[in-house]
Amino acid sequence: MNKNFTALLERVRAWPLQAQEELEQLAMEIDAELRAGTYLPMDEDTTLHTDTLHTDTPQDSASGEEPPRAKKSPSKSRAR
């Protein structure tokens, strides 16, 4: 296991349960694809787009609260 992934797993322990469950679902989908021989890694364009979607969102200046984020189902988030 690489060093960055190990550090990420340590941080995941502090995540809210819902976020942990989303990560679990994504990992289970990747695992199923690997076992079935259908796994295709995300290409660089998809990875860059995904990284942009998951950056910190700016706070709403009027309320001081973070604007709501659109939720995607885990199975649709792994674009090919």
The first five atom37 places (N, CA, C, CB, O) and aatype in JSON, in Angstrom:
{
  "aatype": [12, 2, 11, 2, 13, 16, 0, 10, 10, 6, 1, 19, 1, 0, 17, 14, 10, 5, 0, 5, 6, 6, 10, 6, 5, 10, 0, 12, 6, 9, 3, 0, 6, 10, 1, 0, 7, 16, 18, 10, 14, 12, 3, 6, 3, 16, 16, 10, 8, 16, 3, 16, 10, 8, 16, 3, 16, 14, 5, 3, 15, 0, 15, 7, 6, 6, 14, 14, 1, 0, 11, 11, 15, 14, 15, 11, 15, 1, 0, 1],
  "atom_mask": [
    [1, 1, 1, 1, 1],
    [1, 1, 1, 1, 1],
    [1, 1, 1, 1, 1],
    [1, 1, 1, 1, 1],
    [1, 1, 1, 1, 1],
    [1, 1, 1, 1, 1],
    [1, 1, 1, 1, 1],
    [1, 1, 1, 1, 1],
    [1, 1, 1, 1, 1],
    [1, 1, 1, 1, 1],
    [1, 1, 1, 1, 1],
    [1, 1, 1, 1, 1],
    [1, 1, 1, 1, 1],
    [1, 1, 1, 1, 1],
    [1, 1, 1, 1, 1],
    [1, 1, 1, 1, 1],
    [1, 1, 1, 1, 1],
    [1, 1, 1, 1, 1],
    [1, 1, 1, 1, 1],
    [1, 1, 1, 1, 1],
    [1, 1, 1, 1, 1],
    [1, 1, 1, 1, 1],
    [1, 1, 1, 1, 1],
    [1, 1, 1, 1, 1],
    [1, 1, 1, 1, 1],
    [1, 1, 1, 1, 1],
    [1, 1, 1, 1, 1],
    [1, 1, 1, 1, 1],
    [1, 1, 1, 1, 1],
    [1, 1, 1, 1, 1],
    [1, 1, 1, 1, 1],
    [1, 1, 1, 1, 1],
    [1, 1, 1, 1, 1],
    [1, 1, 1, 1, 1],
    [1, 1, 1, 1, 1],
    [1, 1, 1, 1, 1],
    [1, 1, 1, 0, 1],
    [1, 1, 1, 1, 1],
    [1, 1, 1, 1, 1],
    [1, 1, 1, 1, 1],
    [1, 1, 1, 1, 1],
    [1, 1, 1, 1, 1],
    [1, 1, 1, 1, 1],
    [1, 1, 1, 1, 1],
    [1, 1, 1, 1, 1],
    [1, 1, 1, 1, 1],
    [1, 1, 1, 1, 1],
    [1, 1, 1, 1, 1],
    [1, 1, 1, 1, 1],
    [1, 1, 1, 1, 1],
    [1, 1, 1, 1, 1],
    [1, 1, 1, 1, 1],
    [1, 1, 1, 1, 1],
    [1, 1, 1, 1, 1],
    [1, 1, 1, 1, 1],
    [1, 1, 1, 1, 1],
    [1, 1, 1, 1, 1],
    [1, 1, 1, 1, 1],
    [1, 1, 1, 1, 1],
    [1, 1, 1, 1, 1],
    [1, 1, 1, 1, 1],
    [1, 1, 1, 1, 1],
    [1, 1, 1, 1, 1],
    [1, 1, 1, 0, 1],
    [1, 1, 1, 1, 1],
    [1, 1, 1, 1, 1],
    [1, 1, 1, 1, 1],
    [1, 1, 1, 1, 1],
    [1, 1, 1, 1, 1],
    [1, 1, 1, 1, 1],
    [1, 1, 1, 1, 1],
    [1, 1, 1, 1, 1],
    [1, 1, 1, 1, 1],
    [1, 1, 1, 1, 1],
    [1, 1, 1, 1, 1],
    [1, 1, 1, 1, 1],
    [1, 1, 1, 1, 1],
    [1, 1, 1, 1, 1],
    [1, 1, 1, 1, 1],
    [1, 1, 1, 1, 1]
  ],
  "atom_positions": [
    [[0.86, -1.17, 0.0], [0.0, 0.0, 0.0], [0.9, 1.23, 0.0], [-0.98, 0.0, 1.23], [1.9, 1.28, 0.72]],
    [[0.55, 2.24, -0.82], [1.44, 3.41, -0.86], [1.19, 4.33, 0.34], [1.23, 4.19, -2.17], [0.15, 4.27, 0.99]],
    [[2.17, 5.16, 0.61], [2.18, 6.01, 1.8], [0.99, 6.98, 1.84], [3.49, 6.79, 1.87], [0.39, 7.18, 2.89]],
    [[0.66, 7.58, 0.69], [-0.46, 8.53, 0.65], [-1.78, 7.84, 0.95], [-0.53, 9.21, -0.72], [-2.63, 8.4, 1.65]],
    [[-1.96, 6.64, 0.44], [-3.21, 5.91, 0.67], [-3.33, 5.52, 2.14], [-3.28, 4.66, -0.22], [-4.41, 5.61, 2.72]],
    [[-2.23, 5.1, 2.74], [-2.23, 4.75, 4.16], [-2.62, 5.97, 5.0], [-0.85, 4.21, 4.58], [-3.41, 5.86, 5.94]],
    [[-2.07, 7.13, 4.67], [-2.4, 8.36, 5.4], [-3.87, 8.73, 5.2], [-1.49, 9.53, 4.93], [-4.54, 9.18, 6.14]],
    [[-4.37, 8.54, 3.99], [-5.78, 8.82, 3.72], [-6.68, 7.94, 4.57], [-6.1, 8.62, 2.23], [-7.65, 8.41, 5.16]],
    [[-6.37, 6.66, 4.64], [-7.18, 5.75, 5.45], [-7.21, 6.17, 6.92], [-6.65, 4.31, 5.33], [-8.23, 6.02, 7.59]],
    [[-6.11, 6.68, 7.41], [-6.08, 7.18, 8.79], [-7.03, 8.37, 8.95], [-4.64, 7.59, 9.18], [-7.73, 8.47, 9.97]],
    [[-7.07, 9.27, 7.97], [-7.97, 10.43, 8.04], [-9.43, 10.01, 7.93], [-7.63, 11.43, 6.94], [-10.3, 10.64, 8.53]],
    [[-9.69, 8.95, 7.17], [-11.06, 8.48, 6.98], [-11.7, 8.11, 8.32], [-11.08, 7.28, 6.03], [-12.91, 8.24, 8.48]],
    [[-10.9, 7.64, 9.26], [-11.42, 7.27, 10.58], [-12.16, 8.43, 11.25], [-10.28, 6.8, 11.48], [-13.07, 8.2, 12.06]],
    [[-11.78, 9.65, 10.92], [-12.39, 10.83, 11.54], [-13.57, 11.38, 10.72], [-11.35, 11.92, 11.72], [-14.25, 12.31, 11.16]],
    [[-13.81, 10.81, 9.55], [-14.9, 11.28, 8.7], [-16.26, 10.93, 9.32], [-14.79, 10.67, 7.29], [-16.36, 9.99, 10.1]],
    [[-17.28, 11.7, 8.95], [-18.65, 11.31, 9.36], [-19.0, 9.95, 8.75], [-19.69, 12.4, 8.92], [-18.48, 9.58, 7.7]],
    [[-19.87, 9.22, 9.43], [-20.25, 7.88, 9.0], [-20.76, 7.86, 7.55], [-21.31, 7.32, 9.93], [-20.43, 6.95, 6.8]],
    [[-21.56, 8.85, 7.17], [-22.1, 8.88, 5.8], [-20.98, 8.95, 4.77], [-23.06, 10.07, 5.63], [-21.05, 8.28, 3.74]],
    [[-19.96, 9.76, 5.02], [-18.84, 9.87, 4.1], [-18.06, 8.56, 4.04], [-17.91, 11.03, 4.52], [-17.61, 8.15, 2.97]],
    [[-17.9, 7.9, 5.18], [-17.23, 6.61, 5.21], [-18.01, 5.58, 4.39], [-17.06, 6.12, 6.66], [-17.42, 4.77, 3.67]],
    [[-19.33, 5.61, 4.51], [-20.17, 4.68, 3.76], [-20.09, 4.93, 2.25], [-21.63, 4.78, 4.23], [-20.12, 3.98, 1.47]],
    [[-20.0, 6.2, 1.84], [-19.84, 6.52, 0.42], [-18.51, 5.97, -0.11], [-19.91, 8.04, 0.19], [-18.47, 5.38, -1.19]],
    [[-17.44, 6.16, 0.65], [-16.14, 5.64, 0.26], [-16.18, 4.11, 0.2], [-15.04, 6.11, 1.23], [-15.62, 3.5, -0.72]],
    [[-16.83, 3.5, 1.17], [-16.96, 2.04, 1.18], [-17.66, 1.55, -0.09], [-17.73, 1.58, 2.43], [-17.23, 0.58, -0.7]],
    [[-18.74, 2.22, -0.47], [-19.49, 1.83, -1.66], [-18.62, 1.95, -2.92], [-20.76, 2.7, -1.81], [-18.61, 1.05, -3.76]],
    [[-17.88, 3.03, -3.04], [-16.99, 3.2, -4.19], [-15.92, 2.11, -4.22], [-16.32, 4.58, -4.15], [-15.64, 1.54, -5.28]],
    [[-15.33, 1.83, -3.07], [-14.3, 0.79, -3.01], [-14.88, -0.57, -3.35], [-13.66, 0.76, -1.62], [-14.22, -1.37, -4.01]],
    [[-16.1, -0.85, -2.92], [-16.73, -2.13, -3.22], [-17.01, -2.26, -4.72], [-18.04, -2.29, -2.42], [-16.89, -3.34, -5.29]],
    [[-17.38, -1.15, -5.36], [-17.61, -1.16, -6.81], [-16.31, -1.44, -7.56], [-18.21, 0.17, -7.27], [-16.29, -2.23, -8.5]],
    [[-15.24, -0.79, -7.15], [-13.94, -1.02, -7.78], [-13.51, -2.47, -7.58], [-12.86, -0.05, -7.21], [-13.04, -3.12, -8.51]],
    [[-13.68, -2.99, -6.36], [-13.32, -4.36, -6.06], [-14.11, -5.34, -6.94], [-13.56, -4.66, -4.58], [-13.55, -6.29, -7.48]],
    [[-15.41, -5.1, -7.08], [-16.23, -5.98, -7.91], [-15.77, -5.94, -9.37], [-17.71, -5.58, -7.82], [-15.74, -6.97, -10.04]],
    [[-15.42, -4.75, -9.86], [-14.94, -4.62, -11.23], [-13.6, -5.33, -11.41], [-14.81, -3.13, -11.61], [-13.38, -5.97, -12.44]],
    [[-12.71, -5.22, -10.43], [-11.43, -5.91, -10.5], [-11.62, -7.42, -10.54], [-10.54, -5.52, -9.31], [-10.97, -8.12, -11.32]],
    [[-12.52, -7.92, -9.7], [-12.79, -9.36, -9.63], [-13.41, -9.87, -10.94], [-13.72, -9.69, -8.45], [-13.13, -10.99, -11.38]],
    [[-14.25, -9.03, -11.55], [-14.93, -9.43, -12.78], [-14.07, -9.19, -14.02], [-16.23, -8.67, -12.92], [-14.42, -9.63, -15.11]],
    [[-12.94, -8.51, -13.84], [-12.08, -8.22, -14.97], [-12.6, -7.09, -15.84], [0.0, 0.0, 0.0], [-12.22, -6.98, -17.01]],
    [[-13.47, -6.26, -15.29], [-14.07, -5.16, -16.06], [-13.58, -3.79, -15.61], [-15.57, -5.22, -15.95], [-14.04, -2.76, -16.12]],
    [[-12.65, -3.76, -14.67], [-12.17, -2.48, -14.14], [-11.4, -1.7, -15.21], [-11.28, -2.7, -12.9], [-10.51, -2.24, -15.86]],
    [[-11.75, -0.45, -15.36], [-11.02, 0.47, -16.23], [-10.66, 1.69, -15.4], [-11.87, 0.87, -17.5], [-11.55, 2.39, -14.9]],
    [[-9.37, 1.97, -15.24], [-8.99, 3.14, -14.45], [-9.51, 4.42, -15.1], [-7.47, 3.22, -14.29], [-9.67, 4.5, -16.31]],
    [[-9.78, 5.41, -14.25], [-10.24, 6.69, -14.78], [-9.09, 7.32, -15.56], [-10.73, 7.64, -13.63], [-7.93, 7.22, -15.17]],
    [[-9.44, 7.98, -16.66], [-8.4, 8.66, -17.43], [-8.07, 9.99, -16.77], [-8.85, 8.87, -18.9], [-8.76, 10.4, -15.84]],
    [[-7.04, 10.65, -17.25], [-6.57, 11.9, -16.63], [-7.64, 12.98, -16.66], [-5.32, 12.39, -17.33], [-7.8, 13.7, -15.68]],
    [[-8.38, 13.12, -17.77], [-9.42, 14.14, -17.85], [-10.5, 13.91, -16.82], [-10.03, 14.16, -19.24], [-10.96, 14.86, -16.19]],
    [[-10.9, 12.67, -16.62], [-11.92, 12.34, -15.63], [-11.39, 12.62, -14.24], [-12.36, 10.88, -15.75], [-12.1, 13.17, -13.4]],
    [[-10.15, 12.25, -13.99], [-9.55, 12.49, -12.68], [-9.48, 13.98, -12.38], [-8.15, 11.87, -12.62], [-9.81, 14.39, -11.27]],
    [[-9.07, 14.78, -13.34], [-9.01, 16.22, -13.13], [-10.4, 16.78, -12.86], [-8.38, 16.93, -14.34], [-10.56, 17.63, -11.98]],
    [[-11.41, 16.32, -13.59], [-12.78, 16.78, -13.39], [-13.27, 16.38, -12.0], [-13.7, 16.21, -14.48], [-13.9, 17.19, -11.31]],
    [[-13.0, 15.16, -11.59], [-13.42, 14.68, -10.28], [-12.74, 15.48, -9.18], [-13.11, 13.2, -10.12], [-13.38, 15.85, -8.2]],
    [[-11.44, 15.75, -9.34], [-10.73, 16.55, -8.35], [-11.34, 17.94, -8.22], [-9.25, 16.67, -8.72], [-11.45, 18.46, -7.11]],
    [[-11.75, 18.54, -9.33], [-12.38, 19.86, -9.31], [-13.69, 19.81, -8.56], [-12.6, 20.37, -10.73], [-14.02, 20.74, -7.82]],
    [[-14.46, 18.74, -8.74], [-15.75, 18.63, -8.07], [-15.61, 18.49, -6.56], [-16.52, 17.44, -8.62], [-16.52, 18.87, -5.82]],
    [[-14.5, 17.94, -6.1], [-14.34, 17.66, -4.68], [-13.44, 18.64, -3.95], [-13.81, 16.28, -4.51], [-12.97, 18.35, -2.85]],
    [[-13.18, 19.79, -4.55], [-12.39, 20.8, -3.85], [-13.28, 21.49, -2.84], [-11.77, 21.82, -4.84], [-14.51, 21.39, -2.91]],
    [[-12.68, 22.18, -1.9], [-13.46, 22.9, -0.9], [-14.36, 23.92, -1.58], [-12.54, 23.6, 0.12], [-13.92, 24.67, -2.44]],
    [[-15.62, 23.93, -1.19], [-16.55, 24.88, -1.76], [-16.51, 26.16, -0.95], [-17.98, 24.31, -1.8], [-16.39, 26.12, 0.28]],
    [[-16.6, 27.3, -1.62], [-16.57, 28.57, -0.89], [-17.82, 28.73, -0.05], [-16.43, 29.76, -1.86], [-18.88, 28.19, -0.37]],
    [[-17.69, 29.47, 1.01], [-18.84, 29.71, 1.87], [-19.74, 30.75, 1.23], [-18.4, 30.16, 3.26], [-19.27, 31.66, 0.55]],
    [[-21.02, 30.61, 1.47], [-22.0, 31.59, 1.0], [-21.77, 32.87, 1.8], [-23.49, 31.06, 1.17], [-21.82, 32.84, 3.03]],
    [[-21.51, 33.97, 1.12], [-21.15, 35.2, 1.81], [-22.29, 35.77, 2.64], [-20.69, 36.22, 0.81], [-22.03, 36.42, 3.66]],
    [[-23.53, 35.56, 2.26], [-24.66, 36.12, 2.99], [-24.88, 35.4, 4.33], [-25.93, 36.04, 2.15], [-25.09, 36.05, 5.35]],
    [[-24.83, 34.07, 4.31], [-25.13, 33.33, 5.53], [-23.89, 32.86, 6.26], [-25.99, 32.15, 5.2], [-23.96, 32.5, 7.44]],
    [[-22.74, 32.85, 5.57], [-21.53, 32.33, 6.18], [-21.49, 30.81, 6.17], [0.0, 0.0, 0.0], [-20.57, 30.21, 6.72]],
    [[-22.51, 30.19, 5.55], [-22.57, 28.73, 5.5], [-22.13, 28.24, 4.14], [-23.98, 28.24, 5.81], [-22.21, 28.95, 3.14]],
    [[-21.67, 27.0, 4.13], [-21.26, 26.38, 2.88], [-22.5, 26.06, 2.06], [-20.42, 25.11, 3.14], [-23.47, 25.51, 2.6]],
    [[-22.5, 26.4, 0.76], [-23.67, 26.08, -0.07], [-23.82, 24.57, -0.19], [-23.54, 26.72, -1.46], [-22.83, 23.84, -0.12]],
    [[-25.06, 24.08, -0.39], [-25.25, 22.63, -0.5], [-24.56, 22.08, -1.74], [-26.75, 22.3, -0.54], [-24.49, 22.75, -2.77]],
    [[-24.05, 20.86, -1.63], [-23.37, 20.2, -2.74], [-24.31, 19.19, -3.36], [-22.07, 19.53, -2.27], [-25.07, 18.51, -2.67]],
    [[-24.24, 19.1, -4.66], [-25.05, 18.12, -5.37], [-24.5, 16.74, -5.07], [-25.07, 18.39, -6.91], [-23.29, 16.53, -5.09]],
    [[-25.39, 15.8, -4.78], [-24.99, 14.43, -4.5], [-25.13, 13.59, -5.75], [-25.82, 13.83, -3.36], [-26.09, 13.75, -6.51]],
    [[-24.19, 12.72, -5.97], [-24.27, 11.77, -7.07], [-24.27, 10.38, -6.44], [-23.08, 11.95, -8.08], [-23.65, 10.16, -5.41]],
    [[-24.95, 9.47, -7.07], [-24.9, 8.11, -6.57], [-23.51, 7.56, -6.86], [-26.0, 7.21, -7.2], [-22.93, 7.88, -7.9]],
    [[-22.97, 6.74, -5.96], [-21.61, 6.24, -6.15], [-21.4, 5.55, -7.49], [-21.26, 5.31, -5.05], [-20.33, 5.68, -8.08]],
    [[-22.39, 4.81, -7.97], [-22.19, 4.07, -9.22], [-22.07, 4.99, -10.43], [-23.34, 3.1, -9.44], [-21.46, 4.61, -11.42]],
    [[-22.64, 6.18, -10.37], [-22.55, 7.11, -11.48], [-21.31, 7.99, -11.38], [-23.78, 7.97, -11.53], [-20.95, 8.64, -12.37]],
    [[-20.66, 8.03, -10.23], [-19.52, 8.92, -10.06], [-18.25, 8.39, -10.71], [-19.27, 9.15, -8.6], [-17.3, 9.14, -10.92]],
    [[-18.23, 7.11, -11.04], [-17.06, 6.52, -11.7], [-17.23, 6.58, -13.19], [-16.84, 5.07, -11.24], [-17.52, 5.57, -13.83]],
    [[-17.05, 7.76, -13.75], [-17.21, 7.97, -15.19], [-16.14, 7.2, -15.94], [-17.14, 9.46, -15.54], [-15.03, 7.02, -15.45]],
    [[-16.47, 6.76, -17.1], [-15.52, 6.02, -17.94], [-15.17, 6.86, -19.13], [-16.1, 4.67, -18.39], [-14.38, 6.43, -19.97]]
  ]
}
